[in-house]
């Protein structure tokens, strides 16, 4: 299965991004890593270009919240993205807030899976379960 | 007009720039106090020089910071530049400087040198009469360095590779080489007037599991690019790896090889210094633990035999340090250096041999690139992965190399990508690690290895 991943916005924190790539590869996914400092349009363009099944966006400095508000509008401009699994993880706010308020907010932005300060393997385990359930 | 003069004219035609009086600047450099030149201190002082990090937006706050440092017995003053200036955005820097001055709140993460101008800054530099080291992270530092030297700042950190690969996603690397070529030429020209201007490379790179061979190769290449333009005093540097033995081995090999490669291009007359950075990775949030870590770094720097140490603070994990915390580290480091006597001489011949072979092999591959100039050879070598920096965010970097810590916390290469690590060395590196684990556990180990000091 194909995954497009990267860090959204002007965020340059690269360490987790590399680890996500390594972990996804280890789990047998085909990974297209756009790296840090990636804008929303670039993510969706890459999904179309690669025919990806999953879009995994990450954020460390919390910029994701500002960007995510535009996702529905932007996604509606592309065709055939209805089956795309949308996942986001990292530090999803600037400052602090708990997962109970953050997760519903991001689901409303259009994400299927939301991980705020959850460790990488738990996040990827959940993704694999999600895919298994969906394909039943 | 020479090409250099033409380029100079273009750089200076910018509304935020001081009106440069080059004849006056030359007179100033020619007659400047020897105390302002770190190259002079390296030659005449035997003790390890202590230099903190620090930069505030306003002249007033920077001046106050320097007073604290001098009080703490600092050897070298830092001047860290703000992020807007690093990206040549002088308009934003100007606006933020004004806001900082009017509201007494810092709106910049450093000193906007171009906006302050050389006439003002020189007053501060000559007032303290200590060497100042310029810390930035600028791919196009041409105007910044003209302004710095005119201000009396005679040590310039950075380089086309070390200021680009850790900091930028897509600034064109070939442009960075050309902009830094200008910087080297300017430094070389001013070096003829008085003591030499010292150039320093930024060895920590991404400070995340970078193997010694990669660090040393990049240090040597930036040194050669600088010396071939006529620079006469250069500092190679690296940061604490997490293993004392690996630091000592690295120090020995980089000293030996920097001399060797400088001689190869007939620049053996240049002075090469060694700079050690206290731990550059993630710091403990417990401030007392942070102080212990800093103290340990100082001990290792002494074992390495560094000529200069660059310090961290107990507030590293929480943001930009206060001037009090910053000065405290300087005083503590000086104290530790003062009581460290009778250090043993440790040599690990096997590790030194392996590392030396690795560095020679990569350097040879770079030199064998068919391009006509050194900077093009280096550019091509980065582009095709002969040089690969773990955890660089830049699109040109290969990201094929994977490193991990062995049981003694040495950084080892377990996947080499296109980097020409000789077979014997690669087998040795891998033999130190437990590679029977599955990839998921190895990723967990890497996460642990990055955060070992926390």
Interface residues (C-beta under 8 A of the other chain):
Chain A: X12 X14 X15 X17 X18 X19 X22 X23 X25 X26 X27 X35 X36 X37 X120 X121
Chain B: X167 X168 X169 X170 X206 X208 X390 X391 X392 X393 X395 X399 X402 X438 X439 X440 X443 X444 X446 X447 X450
